[in-house]
């Protein structure tokens, strides 16, 4: 176990809730570009600032926890960090005011066996993107950078939604529909993007009913790792806001006008419908579907929070446009706070692998695909939930080095 003094680059370290993610990055050991020679690193969020975020009121700005750390997995040495200031060991996250208690999501966007992108969620309802496009954080032409990818929180209590679970990312393609202004002609375009999914919920107070929590599926159209410095044509993308997302709470887009409206957006959101319903764990993306859970607190007034009951729910939506993947919008998991659905791939009686999601009781057995669902070439007749028979590698878009 590493002992990290606060004056050695870890001044922002707060309560360490974040589960470390083990990976490899270009440039570690210093200057290395060979994945076979890379030393493993662990990446984790800066932690939780309880003094300013345990409140049921609108959260205040945090003094610590506003960082993402990368350390050597074997020695604990600080490799680099992202945080509120600039130094030899830190790349600035401009504008960050809230702590990052959650695990991070990582992506190898060009399949070179190095993580070159990080997504982190904070307790202010923001998602941050960090790019590692070169072997050196301070590279002359391709330095590591960070920017606000999504700004979804607010200072009004009902809109003071916070992230206490990590984002999940997957590379995919969406079929969009466009109509040129003044013309009747319709065009279709396959748009590659990286889906970033995450839900909100006040974990320190799971029985809170003052906020309107949501689940988001965000489209990151900048699919390559690069330096977003704001100079020399390297424009920093504007943060995604609620107004740029399609509301699928009642229904996903169906007719042409709705498809056109969806294509103008950068993802979708679903508003939890019951009072106090919230998301408290990460989602799982599998075979074009996103599975996420929620917790609905009961109405009983009990001062002992450990004895307060409630109901857990499991949702299964199509990833790209938020349509319901099954006949029921959700199924009940039981009188628990459900965790992240976990993928396992056991073999059946014939020795064939079959995908299953566990950790949600018997909820998966309650799901059924619609009778009129389109035939999916990845689903055989015995795959009731269309989860697939095993993991595979599919190239969904091509990477062009720029």
Buried (B, 14 or more C-beta within 10 A) or exposed (E): EEEBEEEEBBBBBBBBBBEBBEBBBBBBEEEBEEEEEBBEBBBBBBBBBBEBBEBBEBBBEBBBBBBBBBBBBEEEBBBBBBBBEEEEBBBBBEEBBBBBBBBBBBBBBBEEEBBBBBBBBBBBBBBBBBBBBBBBBEBEEBBBBBBBBBBBBBEEEEBBBBBBBBBBBBBBBBEBBEBEEEEEEEEEEEBBBBBBBBBBBBBBBBBBBBBBBBBBBBBBEBBBBBBBBEEEEBEBBEBBEBEBBBBBBEEBBEEEEBBBBBBEBBBBBBEBEEEBBBBBBBBBBBBBBBBBBBBBBEEEEEEEEEEBEBBBBBBBBBBBBBBBBBEEEBBBBEEBBBBBBEBEEEEEEEEEEBBEBEBBBEBBEBBEBEEEEEEEEEBEEEBEBBBBBEEEEEEEBEBEEE
